[in-house]
Structures are given as structure tokens and as C-alpha cells.
């Protein structure tokens, strides 16, 4: 099957609108993050919101824990490039103030706001304004009564029951503009909670591993939990909760969705070989240079960096653009067609130049541009390939020799 035709079948959920961004239904999976600034500091918060939006965030959450935070939101919301969610924890009055400030969504933690009359008061006001609410269940702040009910520990069943209790309060006032999250810092717990929740409700689900920690471990934990569920068709919006610059959260979220084919690529998808004894360049260094060179280019191509011309062209033939090193020069490929040979020192610059050309002129123009040099480039690549094989053989890391030695010593 062509990899381009592989798609994850998503569970059909209801759809809510967070500002002008659709969540659930047949809408693309969205990326969220949260500001770390004091919301009352309007300029600093807006600066971070704009950085998050540029990094791929579709929706941004801001804390609303003080009256001055709500006042800040009144200035932030009309100037934000993306919809704003107000994060409410302990005081339901902050939710009412945030609605008055014009936010596009609320996040309520059922473990912290537990009085039914307070919950329903917020839901009534949100209904009047047609503003959705995320029920944000968190394993670290579960309602004490539910914690006790399930043996003094956090279980998937306890988290799902917390969400369903909140839904019941909302439904009493005929409010159904709902999103739900059941986050935990334990990845298997989080996965099972979302699986169970997905079985009993069709409200859109917000995925995340809460308090995942700093990179790289936090990225691994978040990816393990979120990607597992997305591959099962569960999830409508995601957040990486990292102990890091929130811009990293947006970038990681966007990169995950692009890698799963759930969002169109915004920037270069850089693939590179892991290197081996056949490599004739420092693949790690060249790949890092390429990553940095393309960082802010916003060129939606797959670009390959390969360390040799033996397997490199074949491994990168599905890439839009690639370069394979050999004999102190780089062999440039456009969709598997060898189009040019450049000095080793110019490989990264050449990749960027051709990527920008393809972005503006298209692939046909790029292949036409190389028409005169294509034959010579193909011949040079084959010469370097044969020389590499003659020097190092098919088994560049001599693994077969080691295997034979092991057999003799048994």
C-alpha cells in the first residue's frame, strides 16, 4: 500500500467551535499549548501567544486565577491571533469573569470546583454566550471522594467517572458544548482512561500526558501516550505538557500530527540515515546544519540527508529532495532523480536553494532546470557508488565477518 494512502480512522465525535477553530467531528486534530506568563502582564502574554501561534499552536490557554488575570484577558483576547481558553481551577467566579472578558473557551477542573451550584452557574453563563467548556480531569487533583471510592488511588475508572459527573451537571442546564480530557502523568493510566472514556461518550477529547516533565523524557512520554491514542482513532486536540518553553510544546505537537499524516506539513520533514561505516561525511553534523538552515523557512517538503551513495538514493527516493555524499561531493536528488553534483561544503546551501526553488516554481521546473546536467550527475553518482563498494564492500560494518568468527569460536 502506498504510504500516502495510509490513514488512521478517527472515531466520529461531536464538534464544538473554539472561536473560529473547530474541534471534533471531521475537523483536523488541533494543537494546543499554554502560556507561562502572568496573564495580567498583557504584553508579555501576547508576545508568547504570537510565538506559540507561529510554532503551530491552533489554540492557546491562559491561566485565570486572579481578578487581574481576567482583566488582562479582556485586553488579550481581541489582540490574539488564535482563540484563547481561560484555565480555571479553584474559584468559579474567575470563570464568570473570563466569560465576560470574551474568552473563546473555559477549562474547568472537576477536582477543584466541586459544588454543583457553582458548576451549573458557569455552564448556564457559557450556554448563553455559546462558549464551550473543557472538562479537565487531572489524575493529580482528583475529587477526594472518587479517590477514596476507588481504593485511595487514581484509576482510569475514577477519572472517567469524574468526567461523567461533570457532564451530568452540565446536562441539567442543557449545556452540551463540551470537550473532555482525562490526563495523568502515568502513560498507561492515561491511555486506558481515554480508551474507556471514548467508549462511553462522543464528546471531543483533548489528549495529553500531564506533567510529562522536561525534554527529552517529557517528549517521549507525551508522544507515547498521545500517538498511541491517535493511532487508535481517539483524540481531537492535543497538548504536550513539557517542563520547557511552551513553544517547544507547540512544535512537538505539530510535528507529531504531521508525522502521523493528521495535518498537512508546514515545514521541512528532515529524514537522515543513522550513519554507518560506509558514511563519507559526518551525517550528524550535516543533518544538524540542515535542520537549522530550514528551521524557519516554512517549506513543506520532505528532505533527505544520506551519508553515502550506495543505499542513500534508494532510501531517499520517496523524499521530495535529498542529497547523498560520496567522494567529497554531494549528489542531489529531486524525487529520486539525480540532478546535480556539488562540493561537500556546499551541500546544505544547495539543499536550501533547491527547496526554495521548488517551493516557488514547482517540481517540473526543478527537473527542467537540471535537464542539461542530469546525465553527468547520474554518471558521477554511479562512479562514487562503485568506488565506495570497492573500498568498503556491501557490508560496511563487517558484521558478516563477525558472525563467521562467532560461529568458528563456538
ZARODO-782947 format. One record per residue (C-alpha): residue in three letters; x, y, z. Coordinates in steps of 0.2 Angstrom, whole numbers, padded with zeros to 4 digits, always signed. Each point is the difference from the previous one (the first is absolute). Layout:
ALAXYZ/...
***
This chain:
UNK+0000+0000+0000/UNK+0006+0017-0004/UNK+0005+0009+0016/UNK-0009+0016-0006/UNK-0016-0010+0000/UNK+0002-0006+0018/UNK-0012+0009+0012/UNK-0006-0003+0017/UNK-0019-0002+0002/UNK-0005+0013+0013/UNK-0015-0003+0011/UNK-0014+0012-0004/UNK-0003+0012+0014/UNK-0011+0016+0002/UNK+0007+0016-0006/UNK+0002+0016+0010/UNK+0007+0017-0005/UNK+0014+0008+0010/UNK-0001+0017-0008/UNK+0002-0004-0018/UNK+0010-0016+0002/UNK-0011-0016-0001/UNK+0004-0014+0012/UNK-0007-0018-0003/UNK-0011-0006-0014/UNK+0009-0001-0016/UNK+0012+0015+0005/UNK+0018-0002-0001/UNK+0008-0005+0017/UNK+0006+0016+0008/UNK+0015+0005+0010/UNK-0001+0009+0017/UNK+0012+0008+0012/UNK+0000+0011+0015/UNK+0008+0016+0005/UNK+0012+0001+0014/UNK-0001+0019+0003/UNK-0010+0009+0012/UNK-0017+0003-0009/UNK-0001+0018+0008/UNK+0016+0004-0010/UNK-0009+0002-0016/UNK+0015+0004-0011/UNK+0011-0014+0006/UNK-0015-0012-0002/UNK-0004+0006-0018/UNK+0018-0002-0005/UNK+0000-0018+0006/UNK-0017-0003-0009/UNK+0007+0006-0016/UNK+0015-0011+0002/UNK-0011-0015+0003/UNK-0011+0004-0015/UNK+0016+0001-0011/UNK+0006-0017+0007/UNK-0016-0009-0005/UNK-0012+0003+0014/UNK-0018+0001-0005/UNK-0007+0005+0017/UNK+0008+0007+0015/UNK-0005-0001+0019/UNK+0004+0013+0012/UNK-0002-0001+0019/UNK-0014+0010+0008/UNK+0003-0002+0019/UNK-0002+0018+0005/UNK-0011+0015-0003/UNK+0014+0009-0009/UNK+0002-0015-0011/UNK-0017+0002-0007/UNK+0003+0018-0003/UNK+0016-0005-0009/UNK-0011-0012-0011/UNK-0011+0014-0005/UNK+0015+0009-0008/UNK+0007-0017-0007/UNK-0014-0008-0008/UNK-0004+0013-0013/UNK+0019+0001-0005/UNK+0003-0018+0000/UNK+0004-0009-0017/UNK-0008-0016+0007/UNK-0015-0004+0011/UNK+0003+0001+0019/UNK-0005-0012+0013/UNK-0001+0006+0018/UNK+0007-0013+0012/UNK-0011+0000+0016/UNK+0005-0011+0016/UNK-0007+0005+0016/UNK-0012+0015-0001/UNK-0015-0001-0011/UNK-0002+0019+0000/UNK+0016+0001-0010/UNK-0009-0010-0014/UNK-0014+0012+0000/UNK+0012+0015-0001/UNK+0010-0009-0014/UNK-0017-0002-0010/UNK-0003+0018+0002/UNK+0018+0004-0006/UNK-0005-0009-0016/UNK+0010-0016+0000/UNK-0004-0013-0013/UNK+0000-0015+0012/UNK+0001-0005+0019/UNK+0010-0014+0008/UNK-0008-0006+0016/UNK+0009-0013+0012/UNK-0014-0010+0008/UNK+0012-0005+0014/UNK+0001+0018+0006/UNK-0017+0008-0004/UNK-0012-0013+0008/UNK-0015+0009+0005/UNK-0014-0004-0012/UNK-0008+0017+0001/UNK+0016+0008-0005/UNK+0003-0012-0014/UNK-0017+0003-0007/UNK+0001+0019+0002/UNK+0015+0000-0011/UNK-0008-0012-0013/UNK-0016+0011-0001/UNK+0011+0016-0003/UNK+0010-0010-0013/UNK-0016-0006-0009/UNK-0006+0018-0001/UNK+0016+0005-0009/UNK+0001-0016-0010/UNK+0018-0003+0007/UNK+0006-0018+0002/UNK+0007-0007+0016/UNK+0014-0013+0002/UNK-0002-0012+0014/UNK+0018-0002+0006/UNK+0001-0015+0011/UNK+0018-0001+0007/UNK+0007-0016+0009/UNK+0009+0011+0012/UNK-0015+0010+0006/UNK-0014-0013+0000/UNK-0015+0003+0010/UNK+0004-0007+0018/UNK-0016-0010+0000/UNK+0004-0009-0016/UNK+0017-0003+0005/UNK-0006-0008+0016/UNK-0014-0010-0009/UNK+0013-0008-0011/UNK+0012-0006+0013/UNK+0010+0016+0004/UNK+0008+0000-0017/UNK-0003+0007-0017/UNK-0007-0012-0012/UNK-0007+0002-0018/UNK-0017-0003+0007/UNK+0001+0013+0013/UNK+0005+0013-0014/UNK-0013-0005-0012/UNK-0013+0001+0014/UNK+0006+0018+0005/UNK-0003+0005-0018/UNK-0017-0008-0001/UNK-0006+0009+0016/UNK+0005+0016-0007/UNK-0009-0003-0016/UNK-0016-0005+0010/UNK+0001+0017+0009/UNK+0001+0009-0017/UNK-0014-0010-0008/UNK-0011+0006+0015/UNK+0001+0017-0008/UNK-0001-0006-0018/UNK+0018+0004-0003/UNK+0009-0011-0013/UNK+0014+0010-0007/UNK+0013-0011+0008/UNK+0018-0007-0002/UNK+0008-0012+0012/UNK+0017-0005+0006/UNK+0005-0013+0012/UNK+0019+0003+0002/UNK+0012-0009+0011/UNK+0019+0000+0002/UNK+0000-0019-0001/UNK-0001-0004-0019/UNK-0009-0017+0001/UNK-0012+0007+0012/UNK-0004+0015-0011/UNK-0002-0012-0016/UNK-0012-0011+0009/UNK-0010+0015+0007/UNK-0002+0007-0017/UNK-0005-0017-0008/UNK-0013-0002+0013/UNK-0007+0017-0002/UNK+0000-0001-0019/UNK-0012-0015+0003/UNK-0013+0009+0010/UNK-0001+0017-0008/UNK+0001+0008-0017/UNK+0006+0017+0006/UNK+0017+0006-0007/UNK+0015-0005+0010/UNK+0015+0010+0004/UNK+0015-0011+0002/UNK+0016+0003+0010/UNK+0012-0008+0013/UNK-0001+0012+0014/UNK+0016+0006+0009/UNK+0010-0010-0013/UNK+0016+0008+0006/UNK+0015+0008-0009/UNK+0007-0006-0017/UNK+0005-0012-0006/UNK-0010-0012+0012/UNK-0015+0012+0000/UNK-0001-0001-0019/UNK+0001-0019+0000/UNK-0013-0002+0013/UNK-0012+0012-0008/UNK+0003-0008-0017/UNK-0003-0017+0006/UNK-0016+0004+0008/UNK-0007+0012-0013/UNK+0006-0010-0016/UNK-0007-0016+0007/UNK-0017+0007+0001/UNK+0000+0010-0016/UNK+0005-0016-0009/UNK-0015-0008+0008/UNK-0011+0014-0007/UNK-0002+0008+0017/UNK+0003+0019+0002/UNK-0005+0016-0007/UNK+0012+0013+0007/UNK+0017-0003+0009/UNK+0012+0008+0012/UNK+0018-0004+0004/UNK+0002+0005+0019/UNK+0019+0002+0001/UNK+0011+0008+0013/UNK+0007+0011-0014/UNK-0004+0016-0010/UNK-0018-0002-0006/UNK+0006+0003-0017/UNK+0008-0017+0000/UNK-0018-0007+0005/UNK-0007+0007-0016/UNK+0014-0006-0011/UNK-0001-0017+0007/UNK-0018-0001-0002/UNK+0000+0006-0018/UNK+0014-0012-0004/UNK-0009-0015+0007/UNK-0016+0004-0010/UNK+0010+0002-0016/UNK+0010-0016+0003/UNK-0016-0009+0002/UNK-0008+0008-0016/UNK-0013+0008+0011/UNK+0005+0018-0006/UNK+0007+0007-0015/UNK+0019+0003+0001/UNK+0004+0018+0003/UNK+0019-0001+0000/UNK+0014-0012-0005/UNK-0001-0018+0005/UNK+0018-0004+0002/UNK+0005-0019-0002/UNK+0018-0006+0002/UNK+0009-0016+0001/UNK+0006-0006+0016/UNK+0018-0001-0007/UNK+0011-0015-0001/UNK+0018-0005-0005/UNK-0004+0004-0018/UNK-0004+0019+0004/UNK+0012+0012-0008/UNK-0006+0015+0009/UNK-0005+0004+0018/UNK-0018-0003-0002/UNK-0005+0006+0017/UNK+0009+0017-0003/UNK-0008+0002-0018/UNK-0017-0005+0006/UNK+0001+0013+0014/UNK+0006+0013-0012/UNK-0015-0004-0011/UNK-0012+0000+0014/UNK+0006+0018+0005/UNK+0000+0006-0017/UNK-0018-0005-0003/UNK-0006+0005+0017/UNK-0010+0015-0005/UNK-0002-0002-0019/UNK-0018-0007+0000/UNK+0003-0011-0014/UNK-0011-0016+0000/UNK+0012-0012-0008/UNK+0007-0017+0006/UNK+0019+0002-0001/UNK+0013-0014+0002/UNK+0018+0001+0005/UNK+0009-0017-0003/UNK+0018-0004+0004/UNK+0005-0010-0015/UNK-0006-0003-0018/UNK-0001-0019+0002/UNK-0017-0001+0008/UNK-0004+0018+0002/UNK-0009+0004-0016/UNK-0011-0015+0002/UNK-0004+0003+0018/UNK-0004+0018-0004/UNK-0009-0002-0017/UNK-0017+0003+0008/UNK+0006+0017+0007/UNK-0003+0016-0010/UNK+0018+0005+0001/UNK+0016-0008+0006/UNK+0018-0001+0000/UNK+0012-0015+0001/UNK+0019+0003+0004/UNK+0014-0009-0009/UNK+0018+0004-0005/UNK+0000+0017+0009/UNK-0016+0006-0010/UNK-0018-0001+0001/UNK-0012-0008-0012/UNK-0017+0010-0001/UNK-0016-0009-0003/UNK-0017+0007-0004/UNK-0014-0014+0003/UNK+0013-0013-0003/UNK+0008+0008-0016/UNK+0018+0004+0001/UNK+0001+0018-0006/UNK+0017+0008+0006/UNK+0017-0003+0008/UNK+0006+0013+0013/UNK+0016+0002+0011/UNK-0002-0008+0017/UNK+0001+0018+0008/UNK-0015+0006-0010/UNK-0012-0014+0003/UNK-0011+0008+0013/UNK-0001+0017-0009/UNK-0004-0010-0016/UNK-0014-0009+0009/UNK-0008+0017+0006/UNK+0002+0008-0017/UNK-0009-0014-0009/UNK-0013-0002+0013/UNK-0004+0019-0002/UNK+0000-0002-0019/UNK-0012-0015+0001/UNK-0011+0010+0012/UNK-0002+0014-0012/UNK+0001-0008-0017/UNK-0005-0018+0003/UNK+0008-0017-0003/UNK-0002+0000-0019/UNK+0010+0016-0001/UNK+0013-0007+0011/UNK+0002-0016-0011/UNK+0000+0011-0016/UNK+0014+0011+0008/UNK+0011-0015+0002/UNK-0003-0007-0017/UNK+0017+0004-0006/UNK+0010-0007+0015/UNK-0011-0015+0004/UNK+0010-0012-0010/UNK+0017+0005+0007/UNK-0007+0000+0017/UNK-0007-0018-0001/UNK+0017-0006-0007/UNK+0009+0008+0014/UNK-0011-0007+0013/UNK+0002-0018-0007/UNK+0019+0003-0001/UNK+0000+0005+0019/UNK-0011-0015+0004/UNK+0011-0012-0008/UNK+0016+0007+0008/UNK-0008-0001+0017/UNK-0005-0018-0003/UNK+0017-0004-0006/UNK+0008+0008+0015/UNK-0012-0006+0014/UNK-0011-0013-0007/UNK-0018-0004+0001/UNK+0002-0003+0019/UNK+0007+0017+0006/UNK+0001-0005+0018/UNK+0007-0017-0003/UNK-0014-0008+0010/UNK+0001-0016-0011/UNK+0018-0003+0004/UNK-0004+0002+0019/UNK-0014-0013-0002/UNK+0012-0012-0008/UNK+0012+0002+0013/UNK-0013-0003+0014/UNK-0005-0016-0009/UNK+0018-0006-0001/UNK+0003+0003+0019/UNK-0015-0010+0005/
***
